[in-house]
Amino acid sequence: MTEKRKVVLVTGPAGNLGSAVVQRFKKDNPSLILIDHHPDRLAERYPELQSSETNLLLPGIDLLDRSAVQDAVQRGISQFERIDCLIHTVGGFSMGETVAELSDQILQKMFDLNLKTLLNITRAVIPQMVEAQSGKIVTVGARPSFAGKARMSAYSIAKSAVLRLTESMSAELKSSGINVNCLIPGTIDTPENRQAMPDADTSRWVTPASLAKVIYFLCSPAADDIHGSAIPVYGA
């Protein structure tokens, strides 16, 4: 009997981390469900997947719109019957304001991009995983998840909320055979970070490809006994 393909859902697959995750999983020839908010980036990044019947590209999905997210996930489940792994790479970063200067708009933006997007995608995926009594969910936190940083309060508390949500999901879902864990990257070596920090020692940064290897492990049977963990991957 032919073994079924693993079904992997990745949010933000056109971004630096998301695209590295896709490239790592592609080596195993899974069925990929790729959700991105931009209408054109998936076609530009993955032209080889456009006409594939074993993959599903869903551009133009606003992860802040719970109904749109539910519909997108249902399309994936309808096509592939299940979702084995969810990797949520979408998030946002802001710094510069002191707590006294922090605007409601920046605070809301950080919660929307980092927490609300995660809530919407997990609330859409979890019921099917519970029904299957199987699944892997990987979230992405940040070093400020552990300790608040000066002039980074909105980002720090939003990423702390991501970690607490990860732990809560794990506590609720591990008895259903679902693993939920949080990757904690150090500074990621991306073109954007190199431009923003031209004098930094990039040899101490962590690459998207390295992070993708850890995510791949967390979605493998080798990680079946890892629940609710924050996994620091800081580089050198």
C-alpha positions in Angstrom: 0.0 0.0 0.0 1.3 3.4 -0.9 2.1 5.6 2.1 0.1 8.8 2.2 2.0 12.0 1.8 2.4 14.2 4.8 0.3 17.3 4.7 2.1 20.4 5.8 0.5 23.9 6.2 2.9 26.8 6.3 1.9 30.4 6.8 4.1 33.2 5.5 5.8 30.8 3.0 7.1 33.7 0.9 9.1 35.2 3.8 12.7 34.4 4.7 11.9 31.8 7.4 8.8 30.5 5.7 10.5 29.8 2.4 13.3 28.0 4.2 10.8 25.8 5.9 9.1 25.0 2.6 12.4 24.1 0.9 13.3 21.8 3.8 10.0 20.0 3.7 9.9 19.8 -0.1 12.8 17.2 0.1 10.2 14.7 1.5 7.7 15.5 -1.3 4.8 16.3 1.0 1.5 17.9 0.1 2.0 21.6 0.9 -0.7 24.1 1.9 0.9 27.5 1.5 -1.0 30.5 2.9 0.2 34.1 2.2 -1.5 37.4 2.5 0.1 38.9 -0.6 -1.8 38.2 -3.9 1.3 37.6 -6.0 4.2 36.4 -3.9 3.4 32.7 -4.0 3.3 32.5 -7.8 6.5 34.4 -7.9 8.3 32.2 -5.3 6.9 28.9 -6.2 6.0 28.8 -10.0 6.7 25.0 -10.0 3.8 24.4 -7.6 1.2 26.5 -9.4 -0.4 23.6 -11.4 0.5 20.8 -8.9 -2.5 18.7 -7.8 -0.5 17.6 -4.7 0.0 21.1 -3.4 -2.3 24.0 -2.6 -1.3 27.6 -2.9 -3.6 30.1 -1.2 -2.6 33.7 -1.9 -4.4 36.8 -0.7 -5.5 35.3 2.7 -5.8 37.9 5.5 -4.8 36.0 8.6 -6.5 38.7 10.7 -9.8 37.6 9.1 -11.0 34.6 11.0 -13.6 33.6 8.5 -11.2 33.8 5.6 -8.7 31.7 7.5 -11.4 29.1 8.3 -12.3 28.9 4.7 -8.7 28.5 3.5 -8.0 25.7 6.0 -11.2 24.0 5.0 -10.1 24.0 1.4 -6.9 22.3 2.4 -8.7 19.7 4.5 -11.2 19.1 1.7 -8.4 18.5 -0.8 -6.0 16.4 1.3 -8.4 15.1 4.1 -6.2 16.2 6.9 -3.4 18.5 8.1 -0.5 16.8 9.8 1.8 19.8 10.5 1.1 23.5 11.0 4.1 25.9 10.9 3.1 29.5 11.6 5.9 31.8 10.6 3.9 35.0 10.3 4.7 37.8 12.8 5.8 41.4 13.0 8.5 43.5 14.8 8.5 47.0 16.2 10.9 48.9 18.5 12.0 52.4 19.4 9.2 53.6 21.6 9.5 53.7 25.4 6.6 52.5 27.4 5.5 56.1 28.0 5.6 56.8 24.3 3.9 53.6 23.2 0.9 54.2 21.0 -2.3 52.1 21.0 -1.8 51.6 17.3 1.6 50.0 17.6 0.5 47.8 20.6 -2.5 46.6 18.6 -0.4 46.0 15.5 2.0 43.8 17.4 -0.8 41.8 19.0 -2.6 41.4 15.7 0.5 40.3 13.7 2.0 38.0 16.3 -0.9 36.7 18.4 -4.2 37.1 16.5 -2.8 35.5 13.3 -1.7 32.6 15.4 -5.1 32.3 17.2 -6.9 32.4 13.9 -4.9 29.7 12.2 -4.7 27.3 15.2 -8.4 27.6 15.9 -9.1 26.6 12.3 -6.6 23.6 12.3 -7.0 22.2 15.8 -10.5 20.6 15.5 -9.4 18.4 12.6 -6.2 17.4 14.4 -8.2 16.5 17.5 -10.5 14.3 15.4 -7.4 12.6 13.9 -5.8 12.3 17.3 -2.5 13.4 15.7 -0.7 16.6 14.6 2.3 18.9 15.1 2.1 22.6 15.6 5.1 24.9 15.6 4.9 28.5 16.6 7.6 31.2 16.5 8.5 33.3 19.5 11.5 35.5 20.1 14.2 36.2 22.8 12.0 38.9 24.3 9.4 36.2 24.9 11.6 35.4 28.0 12.4 38.9 29.2 11.2 42.4 28.3 13.6 44.6 26.4 14.0 48.4 26.5 12.1 50.2 23.7 10.6 46.9 22.6 7.7 46.6 25.0 4.9 46.0 22.5 6.9 43.3 20.7 8.1 41.7 24.0 4.6 41.3 25.4 3.1 40.1 22.1 5.8 37.4 21.7 5.4 36.5 25.4 1.7 36.0 24.6 2.7 33.7 21.7 4.7 31.6 24.1 1.9 31.4 26.8 -0.6 30.5 24.1 1.7 27.7 22.8 2.0 26.3 26.4 -1.8 26.5 26.8 -2.4 24.7 23.5 0.1 22.0 24.5 -1.6 21.5 27.9 -5.0 21.1 26.2 -3.9 19.0 23.2 -1.1 16.6 24.2 -3.6 14.0 25.4 -5.0 14.1 21.8 -1.7 13.1 20.3 -0.8 16.7 19.2 2.5 18.3 19.9 2.7 22.1 20.2 6.1 23.7 20.6 7.6 27.2 20.1 10.8 28.0 18.3 12.8 30.9 19.8 15.2 32.3 17.2 18.1 34.6 17.8 18.8 37.3 15.2 18.0 35.8 11.9 20.4 36.3 9.0 18.2 38.0 6.5 18.8 40.7 3.9 16.5 43.0 5.9 18.4 42.5 9.1 21.7 43.0 7.4 20.5 46.3 6.0 19.1 47.4 9.3 22.2 46.5 11.3 25.2 47.0 8.9 27.8 46.9 11.6 26.6 43.8 13.4 28.6 40.6 13.7 26.5 38.4 11.4 28.6 35.3 12.1 26.7 35.1 15.4 23.3 35.1 13.7 21.2 32.1 12.9 20.2 31.3 9.3 16.7 30.6 8.1 17.9 27.2 6.8 19.2 26.2 10.3 15.9 27.2 11.9 14.0 25.2 9.3 15.9 22.1 10.3 14.8 22.5 13.9 11.2 23.0 12.7 11.4 19.9 10.6 12.6 17.9 13.6 9.7 19.2 15.7 7.3 18.0 13.1 8.9 14.5 13.0 8.1 11.4 15.0 11.4 12.0 16.8 9.7 14.9 18.6 6.7 12.9 19.7 7.6 13.4 23.4 8.3 17.1 23.2 5.3 19.2 24.4 4.9 22.9 25.2 8.6 23.6 24.9 10.4 26.9 24.0 13.3 25.8 21.8 16.1 28.5 21.7 18.1 28.5 18.5 20.4 31.5 18.7 23.3 30.7 16.4 26.9 31.0 17.4 
